């Protein structure tokens, strides 16, 4: 998931596709495909075919092909979930999303400051046929544009990681695992807030309200205080971080 979300090159798209193809061989993956073959699955595959053909025959050439690489990466991850994961693995998937988004948050913040982690990551990306050398953090001022060179895109991704972290902290009983979830959630929340995306913050606030309504009465007060103290700590630590 981390590679699909960050190293979006033709070389990596082929590697991920081959990797998923190998992992999809076996009785269990075939059984899951048979069980899950339905109209949404067929529509998903048809959309992938149409998307690929449109990229090949598009008039805007190289841009369409580069966008196809991104779709190939996302399609590979979705196919892997379809063939290798069951309902009992949903919580593990949430951990994965939260951890990957936290790693992306670190890269986004580091790219706007010391660039120690970012430089090492960029060398790996360049070995895979891409580069992040063209990032223009200076045009965003104190906002963290992130590795996507767009503060709004970075905020949208980190908001998903923050929501996953909130759920993990809320529903986990063991303290040390809750602590790990809290750390990951904090990393996501810090990167999200430093992006200072007004649209992202508005959509995130709406998502939190929906979450409060849907979570149920036994967890509602606990979730509210978790949101409140998380926001307070994030804002408090972001003030010196911006400076």
N, C-alpha and C positions, 0 to 999 in steps of 0.2 A: 504494500500500500504506500509506503514511504517513497519508493522509487517511482511508482506510477504518478504520484502527486508532485514530484519535484524534477526528476530527470526525464523530461518529455522529449526524447530524441528518437530518431528512427532506429538506431542501434538498440536502445533500451526497449523500445516497443517490440522489436523482434525477440529479444532475450526474454521478456516477460511472457510473450505469446508462446514461445517454445516451452518455458518453464510451466505454464499452466497446462499446456497440452500433455506434457509428461505426467503431471500430477492428476490429470483427468482420466488416466488409463487405469482400469481395474473394475472389479465387479461393483464395489460400493458407489463410485462415481456414476457408472452406467445406470445403476438402480435409482439413484437420486434424480438423474435426468429423466428417466421414465416416469417417476412419481410426480415430478414437477413440470412435466410438459403440459402446458395449458395455453390459453390464448395470450396472456401477458408475456409468457416466455417466447412463444412463436413471434409475437409482435416485436419483442426485443431483438431477436435474431434477424428478422426482416429489416428492422431499422438499421442494424449494423451493416447488412449487405447494401442497402440503399445508400447509406452514408459513405461506405467505401467506394462504390461506383461513382457517386457524385464527386468525390474528391479526385478520382482519377480523370474524370471528364470535365472538371470545372475549368472555367476560363481564367480564373485568377491563380492558376498554377501552383507555385511553391507554397503560397500561404495555405491553400487547401490541403496540400500534402502534410505540412507541419501540423495542421489541425487534426488530420487523420491519425498521426502518431499519438496525439493526446487521447483520441478516442480509443485507439488500439490498447493503450495502457489501461484505461478505465474499463474497457470491455473484458480485458484479461482478469482484472480483479473481480469484477462481477461474476464472470464465469467460474472463477475459483470458489467463490462463496456458494454458487449454485451447485457445484459438484462435490465439494468437500465438507460443507458445514451443515449441521442440523440445528433444530430449534434450541437444543441444549447449549449450543455454542454462542448464543446471542450475547451473553454477558462478556465472553471472551472477545467478541468482536467490538463491543463498546470499549473495553480496555485497549484494544489495538488502535481504534480511532483516536482515543484520548492521548495515548502515548505518541502516536505518529504526529498528531497536531501539536503536541508539546515540543517535539523535536523541531518541527517546522517553525514554531514560535521562537525557539532559541536561535535558529538560523536567521530569522527575520530581524530580531533585535540585534544580533551580533553583526549582521550586514550593515546596520546603521551606526555601529559604534566601533568596537575594536577589530572586528573582521578576522579574528583568530580561527574560530570554527568555520566561518564562511569561506575563508581562503582555502582551507583543506577540502571542504565540500566542493568548491568550484573547480578545483584541480581534478577531482573525480568526475564531475560533470563534463569537463573538457575531454577527458579520456574516453567518454562515451559519445562524443561528437557534438556536445552542446557547450554553452557558456553562459555565465551570469555576469560577465565582465561589464556589460552595458547598463547595469543598474544605475539609476540616477536619483539617489536618495536626496540630493541637495535641493531638488525642485519641490520636495514635500515639506521642507522646513523641519519642524520638530516632530512631525508625524513619521511613524515607521512605515515605509512603503513595503518593505519585505522583499523576499526573493521573487515575488511575482511582479515587482515594479509597479504595484498598484495597492494603495492602502485599503481600498474597499474590498478587493479580492482577498487580501490577507486577512482582513477582519472577518469576512464571511466564513472562511475556513476555520479560523481560530474560535469563532463563536460556536461552531459545531463541536469542537473539542471541549469547550467550556461546558456546554450542555451535557455532553457525555460524562464529564467529570462530576458535575453536580449530581447526576443520577447515581453514579458509583458511590460517592461519599454518602448520599442519603440512604442508600439501601444496603450498605455494607455493615456487618456487625463486628467484625474483628478490627481492633484498634489499629494495628500496624498496617493492615491492608487499607483501612480508611485513610491513614496518614499518607500512604503512597498515592492514593487517589487524590488527596488534597494537594499534594505537591504538583502532580500533573495538571490538576485543574488550575492551580495558581500560575503555572507557567503559561497555560493557554490564556487565562484571564489577563495576565500582564501584557502579552503580545497583542491581544485584542484591544485593550484599552489604549495602548501606545499608538495604535493605528489611527485612532481618533476619527473613525469613519461615522459620520452622522447617520447615514442610511443603515449601516451595520448595527449601530447602537439602537436605533429605533426598532429594527426588525428583531433584534435580540431581546429588547424589552417586551415586545409583543409575545415572543416565544416563552419568556419567563411567566407572563401573566397566564397564558394558556396552560403552561406546566402547573402553575399553582392551582388552577381550576380543576385540572384533570387528575392531579395526584391523589385526591381523596382526602377526607377530613382528618384521618389519623396522622397523616404526614404533612398536612398543610402548614401548620405553625412551625414545625421543625424545618421545613424547606424554606419558609420565609426568612427565618433567622439565619439560615445557612447562606441564602442569597445576600442578605443585608451585611453580614460580617465579611463575606467574601468581597463584596463591592467596596466596603470600607478599607479593608487591607490593601486591595488592589490600587485604589485611588491614592491611599497614603504612601505606598511604595513607588507609585508612578511619578509622583512629584519630584523626588530627587533623581529618578531615572531619566526624566526629560531634561533636567539640568545637566 
